[in-house]
Structures are given as C-alpha cells and as structure tokens.
C-alpha cells in the first residue's frame, strides 16, 4: 500500500456484498483528507435525519432508503484519485450532497403528508427534472423544487436498482416497456403515489423525448386532478438551431413567467434575474477554462468530476445559489495550480476519449473506471458540452431570448434535437479540438434518436480514423445490461483491437452486481 496511484489493486476492495471491504489507502495526507470529507457527508446526513419530519418521510417514501448509500456513492466516484483531483471531486460532490439534502428538507417540510407547511408550499413551483430552471431566476421569493430529482435521478446514483420497482409499476399499468426507463420510472413513482404533494403550481417541459412527454402526461394529470396543482406545459421548439423558431420560444418563456405570477401572486424581479445571469456567466467561463485545459496534455477537470457536477450546476442551480460559484472558483484554482505543475492523474495516459450519447453513469461509476482500468481519459462528455453562451446582464428583451435558449439547450435536449449536426458532426469537431483518438458511444437501447444513427456514426468514425467503442445499456435499468456487461464491451475492444492489457487488471471483472 502506498501514496501513489497503482500501489494497490482497486478491484480488491470489492466484495459480493453491498459494501467494499475497506477504504482506499492514498498516503497519510490524502487518506486523512478523504476521511474528513466522509465525516462531512455523514454530518450532512445526520443533520438531515434528526428532524422528525424527515424520519417520517424516510418511512413513508420507498426511495428514501437509497440515501443510506450516499457515502458509498462518493467513494465509488473518487476511487484512485489523489491530490488536486481528489479535492476537486470532493468540492463538487460535497456541495451536490448538501444541495440535495436542502431540496429534500424543503420538499418534506411543505409536503401535505409530512410537514404540511402551507406557507412554504404556496411559495413552491414544482419543476420538471428534465428542464432548465431558468424561468425561476427572476423569482427570488419562490422556490423551484423538483420531486423527480431526489426520487429517481439521485436515487439511481446511490443504488443501481433504485428505479426498477417504479419501472415495473409503470409497465403493470400499461405503459410500454420499450421507452426510456428514466421518464417511465418517474411516471411509476406518480402511479405508486410515492411523490411528496406540495406546490402552488408546476412547470413541465417537452424534453427530452416522446418518453418524457408520456411520463409528464401521467404526472401532470395526477397533479391537476387529484392534488389540485395547476401545470404549465413549456413547449420549447425542437428545431432549436433555427432562427425562425426563436420568437415562439421566447413567447413560451413570457407565458410561463405570467403563469407563475398568476398562480403565486409574486412578480418577476429583473434585478434578481440579472444577478443570477452574472453567476451563470462566471460559471460558464470557469467551465470553458476547464475544457481548454482538457485539450492539452495535462487535463485536470474531467470524467465524473466534470459530468455529474455540470448536470447539477447548469440545470438545477442556474445561478440561483452563490455557493456553486464559490465552488467553481475553488475548482479553477486547484486545476490551474495542478496544470502549472503538470500534474497527471495516472502514470500512463493511453487514450484520449470523448464520451457521447445518453450515458449510464447514473447507476455506474463508468468514467472513473475507464481511467483507472484502461488509462482512457474521459476528457468531456455529451451532457457537459452545453454551457457556452454568455447571457445578457442588462438587456431585458435579450434576457427573454437567453432563457429560451437555455430551455431549448438543456443537457440531453441540445444534442438529441436540432438536426444531425449537433449530434453527429459536432462530435468529430470536438474530437479534433480535444485531440481524442477514441469515442465511447453510449447506445441507449430505448433512445430512438441515437440508435437510429448507428450507421452514420460508424461511417464517420472510419472516415476520421477514430476508434469507436459502442457501449449498449438501458440507462436506469441494470437488469437489462449489467455493470459488468457494460465493462465487458470495453474490455473486448481494448484487448482485441488495441491489443492492450489493463493498467489495473483487478478492475477488469468486478463482483459488484449487488453493491451500491
């Protein structure tokens, strides 16, 4: 055992049970730091669960049991990390954990079944998990809360089987089994009556696909007809790259703001909006700087460090929480220092990869496994290539169009809609910019947009001389394609095409199917 990466086989920690047999030794300094962050996470969980209403919610909602695995999830996504990368990861994950705890606390406080705080409930606007929260940037006195995020999205990060029950419930009630498991699971939670009930109103968006529309229709009917919560359907244009749809997109934002004002009695605050827009712009500049580093020989913020944090900061936060801006600054400082020192995460960088498609790191620490097992650097991913637009910080009319742009370009929508250029052509442009020799292409079995272009990806990869590794999965349902079945697809390619041996052979086959 030792301080340096590779001093002990990471796969040896796994058992056939739920947890690993021990913590990773990273040398005294990094092990002590990692342990303090573990204590910090336990502190977040302890402060959350000591409140009687949250204990009540723990026994009322089936998905709450998954949060017992929160420390283990962070361990999985930080395995093998040392020095600045370990600190970058904890800066991100600690903040995301705290934000989710705050979200759950507000949900249960306002929940008619649990806290029944009507005053708070009347200030809540329920937001669809699959949409940007830009329309809440100008309502500082309201809380835009998502029920789907903690019940489904975060749950499968903690426990790979968390959504399976709800997927089965949805199919038992007649929903088709070949749609994306994410909206199907969300619909299943609603059918199972396992969402908190609260809110003055709700906003849903036509993202990201037909499956999402199907799930939203189930959820909105229950909200409106049983819970008495009116819903607004924010219909963003699918052809978001075309100029002729932007006026319509802007009008949808105006209509949504008016709806929220009418349902809550609150008025849009331009000062609050422009404050948030300024934070979004600074976060964008930080993220672009990280991506510029990743184009060099010494990338610093990549893999899970980039992917999971981007999804939270870009969509759910959208400038409304200054704590995330402070985290951005800290991450940039750590990354810049490491870059100047030419710090490397691994002793050997074998391949530079772009991760494309709808990815299954939701129930699987795949990105960090790539670098630890095979020396593949996941420089950036499809869901992180979004935050590029600088928002106006003083023009009210332009701000409406900016919010429309954000809504049209939410994380999974900006590539799966808008024509083949955003999904196909720009991938190869990114390969050139990042000097990537490999593309890991998630082939989500239930995502028709990506599956239908399989041949075009193959043709372009051959033309460009890029190695294309297809990774088939079913997103939230590991019963269809297991963790090891996903890893095996990469293992076969690396051995048969590249004819390489793994950096850490203990990670090639893991007995982690029962683990969190």
C-alpha positions as CSV (number, residue, x, y, z in Angstrom):
1,X,0.0,0.0,0.0
2,X,1.3,3.5,-0.7
3,X,0.6,7.0,-1.7
4,X,0.9,6.7,-5.5
5,X,-1.8,5.5,-7.9
6,X,-1.5,1.8,-8.6
7,X,0.2,0.9,-5.4
8,X,-2.7,-1.4,-4.6
9,X,-5.3,-3.1,-6.9
10,X,-8.5,-1.1,-6.7
11,X,-10.6,-4.1,-7.6
12,X,-9.5,-5.9,-4.4
13,X,-11.8,-3.7,-2.3
14,X,-15.0,-5.2,-3.8
15,X,-16.9,-8.0,-2.2
16,X,-20.0,-9.9,-3.2
17,X,-22.0,-7.9,-0.6
18,X,-23.3,-4.3,-0.6
19,X,-20.1,-2.5,0.5
20,X,-16.4,-2.7,-0.1
21,X,-14.2,-4.5,2.4
22,X,-12.2,-1.3,3.4
23,X,-11.4,2.2,2.4
24,X,-8.6,3.0,0.0
25,X,-5.2,4.0,1.3
26,X,-3.9,7.1,-0.5
27,X,-0.9,8.0,1.7
28,X,-1.5,9.8,5.0
29,X,-2.3,13.3,3.7
30,X,-4.9,12.3,1.1
31,X,-6.3,9.5,3.2
32,X,-6.8,11.9,6.1
33,X,-8.4,14.5,3.8
34,X,-10.7,11.9,2.2
35,X,-11.7,10.7,5.7
36,X,-12.6,14.2,6.8
37,X,-14.9,14.6,3.7
38,X,-16.5,11.2,4.6
39,X,-17.2,12.7,8.0
40,X,-18.6,15.8,6.4
41,X,-21.0,13.8,4.3
42,X,-22.1,11.8,7.4
43,X,-22.7,15.2,9.1
44,X,-24.9,16.3,6.3
45,X,-26.9,13.1,6.6
46,X,-27.1,13.3,10.4
47,X,-28.4,16.9,10.4
48,X,-31.0,15.9,7.8
49,X,-32.3,12.8,9.6
50,X,-32.5,14.2,13.1
51,X,-35.6,16.2,12.1
52,X,-38.7,14.3,13.0
53,X,-40.5,15.1,9.7
54,X,-37.5,13.7,7.7
55,X,-37.6,10.5,9.7
56,X,-41.3,10.2,8.9
57,X,-40.5,10.8,5.2
58,X,-37.9,8.1,5.4
59,X,-40.5,5.5,6.3
60,X,-43.2,7.0,4.0
61,X,-41.3,7.1,0.7
62,X,-39.8,3.9,-0.6
63,X,-36.9,5.7,-2.5
64,X,-35.6,7.3,0.6
65,X,-33.9,4.1,1.8
66,X,-31.4,4.6,-1.1
67,X,-29.9,7.6,0.7
68,X,-28.2,5.3,3.2
69,X,-25.7,4.6,0.3
70,X,-24.7,8.3,-0.2
71,X,-21.2,7.9,1.3
72,X,-20.6,4.8,-0.7
73,X,-21.5,6.6,-3.9
74,X,-18.9,9.3,-3.3
75,X,-16.3,6.6,-2.6
76,X,-17.0,4.9,-5.9
77,X,-16.6,8.2,-7.9
78,X,-13.4,9.1,-6.1
79,X,-11.6,5.8,-6.3
80,X,-8.0,6.1,-7.3
81,X,-7.9,9.9,-7.1
82,X,-5.1,11.7,-5.4
83,X,-4.0,15.3,-4.8
84,X,-5.9,18.1,-6.7
85,X,-8.3,15.7,-8.4
86,X,-9.4,14.2,-5.1
87,X,-10.1,17.7,-3.8
88,X,-11.9,18.8,-6.9
89,X,-14.1,15.8,-6.7
90,X,-15.0,16.4,-3.0
91,X,-15.6,20.1,-3.6
92,X,-18.2,19.1,-6.2
93,X,-19.8,16.0,-4.5
94,X,-19.9,17.6,-1.0
95,X,-21.8,20.6,-2.4
96,X,-24.2,18.4,-4.5
97,X,-24.9,16.3,-1.4
98,X,-25.7,19.4,0.6
99,X,-27.9,20.8,-2.1
100,X,-29.9,17.5,-2.4
101,X,-30.3,17.4,1.4
102,X,-31.7,21.0,1.3
103,X,-34.0,20.0,-1.6
104,X,-35.4,17.0,0.4
105,X,-35.8,19.1,3.5
106,X,-37.9,21.7,1.7
107,X,-40.0,19.0,-0.1
108,X,-40.8,17.3,3.2
109,X,-41.4,20.5,5.1
110,X,-44.0,21.6,2.5
111,X,-45.4,18.0,1.8
112,X,-49.1,17.8,2.8
113,X,-48.4,14.3,4.2
114,X,-45.3,15.2,6.3
115,X,-44.6,18.8,7.3
116,X,-47.7,20.3,5.8
117,X,-46.2,23.8,5.9
118,X,-48.8,25.6,3.7
119,X,-47.0,28.9,3.8
120,X,-43.9,27.3,2.2
121,X,-46.0,25.1,-0.1
122,X,-47.6,28.3,-1.6
123,X,-44.1,29.5,-2.5
124,X,-43.1,26.3,-4.3
125,X,-43.1,25.9,-8.0
126,X,-42.6,22.3,-9.0
127,X,-40.1,21.9,-11.8
128,X,-39.7,19.0,-14.2
129,X,-36.4,17.3,-13.7
130,X,-35.7,17.4,-17.4
131,X,-35.8,21.1,-17.9
132,X,-33.7,24.2,-17.2
133,X,-34.7,26.2,-14.2
134,X,-34.0,29.5,-16.0
135,X,-37.6,30.7,-15.5
136,X,-37.0,30.7,-11.7
137,X,-34.0,33.1,-11.9
138,X,-36.3,36.1,-11.5
139,X,-38.4,34.8,-8.6
140,X,-36.1,35.1,-5.6
141,X,-39.0,34.8,-3.1
142,X,-40.2,31.4,-4.7
143,X,-38.6,28.0,-4.5
144,X,-38.3,26.0,-7.7
145,X,-38.2,22.4,-6.4
146,X,-38.0,19.1,-8.4
147,X,-39.6,16.0,-6.9
148,X,-38.2,13.7,-9.6
149,X,-34.6,14.6,-8.9
150,X,-34.3,13.0,-5.5
151,X,-36.9,10.3,-6.1
152,X,-35.4,9.0,-9.3
153,X,-32.3,10.7,-10.7
154,X,-30.3,10.8,-7.5
155,X,-31.6,7.5,-6.2
156,X,-30.0,5.6,-9.1
157,X,-26.7,7.3,-8.5
158,X,-26.9,5.8,-5.0
159,X,-28.3,2.4,-5.8
160,X,-28.3,0.9,-9.3
161,X,-31.6,-0.9,-8.7
162,X,-33.5,2.1,-7.2
163,X,-35.7,2.7,-10.2
164,X,-36.6,-0.9,-11.0
165,X,-39.7,-1.1,-8.8
166,X,-41.1,2.0,-10.4
167,X,-40.3,0.9,-13.9
168,X,-42.3,-2.3,-13.2
169,X,-45.2,-0.4,-11.7
170,X,-45.5,1.8,-14.8
171,X,-45.5,-1.3,-17.1
172,X,-48.1,-3.0,-14.9
173,X,-50.4,-0.1,-15.6
174,X,-50.0,-0.4,-19.3
175,X,-47.1,1.9,-20.2
176,X,-44.9,0.4,-22.9
177,X,-41.7,-1.3,-21.9
178,X,-39.6,0.0,-24.8
179,X,-39.4,3.6,-23.8
180,X,-36.6,5.3,-21.8
181,X,-36.6,4.0,-18.2
182,X,-36.0,7.4,-16.8
183,X,-39.4,9.0,-17.6
184,X,-41.0,5.6,-17.1
185,X,-39.6,5.4,-13.6
186,X,-40.9,9.0,-12.9
187,X,-44.3,8.0,-14.1
188,X,-44.1,4.9,-12.0
189,X,-43.4,7.0,-8.8
190,X,-46.5,9.0,-9.6
191,X,-48.7,5.9,-10.2
192,X,-47.3,4.4,-7.0
193,X,-48.3,7.6,-5.1
194,X,-44.7,8.0,-3.9
195,X,-44.1,11.7,-4.6
196,X,-44.5,14.4,-2.0
197,X,-47.6,16.5,-2.5
198,X,-46.9,20.3,-2.5
199,X,-46.7,23.4,-4.5
200,X,-48.7,26.4,-5.8
201,X,-48.1,25.3,-9.4
202,X,-45.9,23.1,-11.6
203,X,-44.0,23.7,-14.8
204,X,-43.2,20.8,-17.2
205,X,-41.2,20.9,-20.4
206,X,-41.4,18.9,-23.7
207,X,-38.0,17.4,-23.0
208,X,-36.3,15.3,-23.9
209,X,-38.2,12.8,-26.0
210,X,-41.6,11.1,-26.5
211,X,-41.0,9.1,-23.4
212,X,-40.7,12.3,-21.4
213,X,-43.9,13.6,-22.8
214,X,-45.6,10.3,-21.9
215,X,-44.3,10.5,-18.3
216,X,-45.2,14.1,-17.9
217,X,-48.8,13.4,-19.0
218,X,-49.2,10.8,-16.3
219,X,-47.6,13.1,-13.6
220,X,-49.5,16.2,-14.6
221,X,-52.9,14.5,-14.6
222,X,-52.3,13.4,-11.0
223,X,-51.1,16.8,-10.0
224,X,-54.0,18.6,-11.6
225,X,-56.9,16.2,-11.0
226,X,-56.0,14.7,-7.6
227,X,-53.6,17.2,-5.9
228,X,-55.1,20.4,-7.2
229,X,-51.7,21.7,-8.5
230,X,-52.1,23.5,-11.9
231,X,-49.4,22.7,-14.5
232,X,-47.9,24.7,-17.3
233,X,-46.5,22.9,-20.3
234,X,-43.5,24.8,-21.6
235,X,-43.2,23.7,-25.2
236,X,-39.7,24.6,-26.4
237,X,-39.1,24.2,-30.2
238,X,-37.4,21.0,-31.3
239,X,-35.5,22.8,-34.2
240,X,-33.6,24.9,-31.7
241,X,-30.8,25.7,-34.1
242,X,-33.2,27.6,-36.5
243,X,-33.7,31.3,-36.2
244,X,-37.4,31.2,-37.3
245,X,-38.5,29.4,-34.1
246,X,-36.8,31.7,-31.6
247,X,-39.7,34.2,-31.3
248,X,-42.0,31.4,-30.5
249,X,-39.5,30.1,-27.9
250,X,-39.3,33.5,-26.3
251,X,-43.1,33.8,-26.1
252,X,-43.2,30.5,-24.3
253,X,-40.9,31.9,-21.6
254,X,-43.1,35.0,-21.3
255,X,-46.2,32.8,-21.0
256,X,-44.5,30.7,-18.3
257,X,-43.5,33.7,-16.3
258,X,-47.0,35.1,-16.5
259,X,-48.4,31.7,-15.4
260,X,-46.1,31.6,-12.3
261,X,-47.1,35.2,-11.4
262,X,-50.8,34.4,-11.6
263,X,-50.6,31.2,-9.6
264,X,-48.3,32.5,-6.8
265,X,-49.0,36.2,-6.6
266,X,-45.3,37.0,-6.9
267,X,-43.8,39.4,-9.5
268,X,-40.8,38.8,-11.7
269,X,-37.7,40.6,-10.4
270,X,-35.3,41.7,-13.0
271,X,-32.5,42.6,-10.5
272,X,-32.6,39.1,-9.2
273,X,-32.6,37.6,-12.7
274,X,-29.5,39.7,-13.8
275,X,-27.7,38.7,-10.6
276,X,-28.3,35.0,-11.4
277,X,-27.3,35.6,-15.1
278,X,-24.0,37.1,-13.9
279,X,-23.3,33.9,-11.8
280,X,-24.2,31.7,-14.8
281,X,-21.8,33.7,-17.0
282,X,-18.9,33.3,-14.5
283,X,-19.7,29.6,-14.1
284,X,-19.6,29.3,-17.9
285,X,-16.2,31.0,-18.1
286,X,-14.8,28.6,-15.4
287,X,-16.2,25.5,-17.3
288,X,-14.7,26.7,-20.6
289,X,-11.4,27.1,-18.9
290,X,-11.5,23.5,-17.6
291,X,-12.3,22.3,-21.1
292,X,-9.4,24.3,-22.5
293,X,-7.1,22.5,-20.1
294,X,-8.6,19.2,-21.2
295,X,-7.4,20.0,-24.8
296,X,-3.8,19.9,-23.6
297,X,-1.5,17.1,-22.4
298,X,-2.4,17.9,-18.8
299,X,-6.2,17.8,-18.4
300,X,-7.4,18.4,-14.8
301,X,-11.2,18.5,-14.6
302,X,-12.7,15.6,-16.5
303,X,-14.7,12.3,-16.1
304,X,-17.1,12.2,-13.2
305,X,-15.6,15.4,-11.9
306,X,-16.9,17.3,-14.9
307,X,-20.1,15.3,-15.8
308,X,-22.1,15.0,-12.6
309,X,-21.3,18.5,-11.3
310,X,-22.1,20.1,-14.7
311,X,-25.6,18.5,-14.7
312,X,-26.4,19.9,-11.3
313,X,-24.9,23.4,-11.7
314,X,-26.1,24.0,-15.2
315,X,-29.7,22.8,-15.0
316,X,-30.8,22.7,-11.4
317,X,-28.9,25.7,-10.0
318,X,-28.7,28.0,-13.0
319,X,-27.1,30.8,-11.0
320,X,-29.6,30.8,-8.1
321,X,-27.1,29.5,-5.4
322,X,-23.9,31.5,-4.9
323,X,-22.3,28.5,-3.2
324,X,-21.8,26.9,-6.5
325,X,-20.0,29.9,-7.9
326,X,-17.6,29.7,-4.9
327,X,-17.1,26.0,-5.7
328,X,-16.3,26.9,-9.3
329,X,-13.7,29.4,-8.2
330,X,-12.1,26.8,-5.9
331,X,-12.1,24.1,-8.6
332,X,-10.4,26.5,-11.1
333,X,-7.8,27.5,-8.5
334,X,-7.0,23.8,-7.9
335,X,-7.0,23.0,-11.6
336,X,-4.8,25.9,-12.5
337,X,-2.2,25.0,-9.9
338,X,-2.2,21.4,-10.9
339,X,-1.9,22.4,-14.6
340,X,1.1,24.6,-13.9
341,X,2.8,21.7,-12.1
342,X,1.9,19.4,-15.0
343,X,0.1,17.1,-12.6
344,X,-1.1,13.8,-14.1
345,X,-3.9,11.6,-12.6
346,X,-2.3,8.4,-13.8
347,X,1.3,7.4,-14.5
348,X,0.3,6.5,-18.1
349,X,-2.3,8.2,-20.4
350,X,-3.1,5.7,-23.2
351,X,-6.1,7.2,-24.9
352,X,-8.0,10.5,-25.0
353,X,-11.7,9.9,-25.3
354,X,-14.9,11.8,-25.9
355,X,-17.9,10.2,-24.1
356,X,-21.0,10.6,-26.3
357,X,-24.7,9.7,-26.1
358,X,-27.1,9.3,-23.2
359,X,-24.8,7.8,-20.5
360,X,-25.4,5.4,-17.7
361,X,-23.1,6.8,-15.1
362,X,-26.4,7.3,-13.3
363,X,-26.1,3.8,-11.7
364,X,-22.5,3.2,-12.6
365,X,-19.1,4.8,-11.9
366,X,-18.1,4.1,-15.5
367,X,-16.0,7.2,-16.3
368,X,-13.5,6.8,-13.4
369,X,-13.4,3.1,-14.2
370,X,-12.2,3.9,-17.7
371,X,-9.2,5.9,-16.5
372,X,-8.3,3.5,-13.6
373,X,-8.6,0.3,-15.5
374,X,-7.5,1.1,-19.1
375,X,-5.8,4.5,-18.9
376,X,-8.6,6.1,-21.0
377,X,-9.1,9.8,-20.2
378,X,-12.8,10.8,-20.5
379,X,-12.0,14.4,-21.4
380,X,-15.5,15.5,-21.8
381,X,-19.0,14.1,-22.4
382,X,-22.1,15.0,-24.4
383,X,-24.0,16.3,-21.5
384,X,-21.2,18.7,-20.4
385,X,-20.9,20.4,-23.8
386,X,-23.7,22.9,-23.2
387,X,-22.5,25.9,-21.2
388,X,-21.1,28.1,-23.9
389,X,-23.4,31.1,-24.2
390,X,-22.8,34.4,-22.4
391,X,-26.1,35.7,-21.1
392,X,-27.1,39.4,-21.2
393,X,-26.8,41.1,-17.8
394,X,-28.7,44.3,-18.6
395,X,-31.0,43.9,-21.6
396,X,-34.4,42.7,-20.6
397,X,-35.6,41.8,-24.1
398,X,-32.5,39.8,-24.8
399,X,-32.8,38.1,-21.5
400,X,-36.1,36.5,-22.6
401,X,-34.4,35.0,-25.6
402,X,-31.5,33.9,-23.4
403,X,-33.9,32.0,-21.1
404,X,-35.5,30.5,-24.2
405,X,-32.0,29.4,-25.5
406,X,-31.2,27.8,-22.1
407,X,-34.5,25.9,-22.2
408,X,-34.0,24.7,-25.7
409,X,-30.5,23.6,-24.9
410,X,-30.9,21.7,-21.7
411,X,-28.4,18.9,-21.2
412,X,-29.9,16.0,-23.1
413,X,-32.1,18.1,-25.5
414,X,-29.4,20.1,-27.2
415,X,-27.9,17.0,-28.9
416,X,-30.9,14.7,-29.4
417,X,-32.9,17.5,-31.1
418,X,-31.9,20.1,-33.6
419,X,-30.7,18.0,-36.5
420,X,-27.9,15.6,-37.2
421,X,-25.2,18.4,-37.0
422,X,-25.5,18.8,-33.2
423,X,-25.4,15.0,-32.6
424,X,-23.1,13.8,-35.4
425,X,-21.0,16.5,-37.0
426,X,-20.0,18.4,-33.8
427,X,-18.8,15.1,-32.2
428,X,-15.9,14.9,-34.7
429,X,-15.2,18.6,-34.3
430,X,-14.8,18.0,-30.6
431,X,-12.5,15.0,-31.3
432,X,-10.3,17.3,-33.3
433,X,-10.3,20.1,-30.6
434,X,-9.5,17.7,-27.8
435,X,-7.1,15.6,-29.8
436,X,-9.2,12.5,-29.0
437,X,-8.3,9.2,-30.6
438,X,-11.4,7.4,-29.2
439,X,-15.1,7.9,-28.8
440,X,-17.0,5.9,-26.2
441,X,-20.5,6.0,-27.6
442,X,-23.3,5.0,-25.3
443,X,-26.0,3.2,-27.2
444,X,-29.1,3.6,-25.0
445,X,-31.4,0.8,-26.2
446,X,-34.6,2.9,-25.6
447,X,-33.3,6.1,-27.1
448,X,-34.5,6.2,-30.7
449,X,-32.7,9.4,-31.7
450,X,-29.2,7.9,-31.1
451,X,-30.0,4.3,-32.1
452,X,-31.3,5.4,-35.5
453,X,-28.0,7.0,-36.4
454,X,-25.8,4.0,-35.6
455,X,-24.6,3.5,-39.2
456,X,-23.8,7.2,-39.7
457,X,-21.6,7.2,-36.6
458,X,-19.8,4.1,-37.8
459,X,-19.2,5.6,-41.3
460,X,-17.8,8.9,-39.9
461,X,-15.6,7.2,-37.4
462,X,-13.9,5.1,-40.2
463,X,-13.6,8.2,-42.3
464,X,-11.9,10.2,-39.5
465,X,-9.8,7.3,-38.2
466,X,-11.3,7.5,-34.8
467,X,-11.8,4.4,-32.6
468,X,-15.5,4.0,-31.9
469,X,-16.4,1.8,-28.9
470,X,-20.1,1.1,-28.6
471,X,-21.4,0.6,-25.1
472,X,-25.0,-0.7,-25.1
473,X,-27.1,-0.1,-21.9
474,X,-30.6,0.7,-20.8
475,X,-30.0,3.7,-18.6
476,X,-31.8,3.2,-15.3
477,X,-32.4,-0.5,-15.6
478,X,-29.3,-2.6,-14.9
479,X,-31.3,-5.8,-15.2
480,X,-31.2,-5.4,-19.0
481,X,-27.5,-4.6,-19.3
482,X,-25.5,-5.1,-16.1
483,X,-22.5,-3.2,-14.9
484,X,-20.1,-6.0,-15.9
485,X,-21.8,-6.4,-19.3
486,X,-21.0,-2.7,-19.9
487,X,-17.4,-3.1,-18.8
488,X,-17.0,-6.2,-21.0
489,X,-17.9,-4.3,-24.1
490,X,-14.9,-2.0,-23.4
491,X,-12.7,-4.9,-22.3
492,X,-13.2,-6.8,-25.5
493,X,-12.4,-3.8,-27.7
494,X,-9.3,-2.9,-25.7
495,X,-8.0,-6.5,-25.9
496,X,-8.9,-7.4,-29.5
497,X,-8.5,-4.1,-31.3
498,X,-5.9,-2.1,-29.3
499,X,-4.3,-5.4,-28.1
500,X,-3.6,-3.9,-24.7
501,X,-3.5,-5.1,-21.1
502,X,-5.3,-3.1,-18.4
503,X,-3.4,-0.7,-16.2
504,X,-5.2,-2.3,-13.2
505,X,-6.2,-5.9,-14.0
506,X,-8.2,-6.2,-10.8
507,X,-10.8,-3.8,-12.3
508,X,-11.4,-5.8,-15.5
509,X,-14.0,-8.1,-13.8
510,X,-15.7,-6.9,-10.6
511,X,-18.1,-8.7,-8.3
512,X,-20.2,-5.6,-7.8
513,X,-23.6,-6.5,-9.1
514,X,-25.1,-6.5,-5.6
515,X,-23.1,-3.5,-4.3
516,X,-24.4,0.1,-4.2
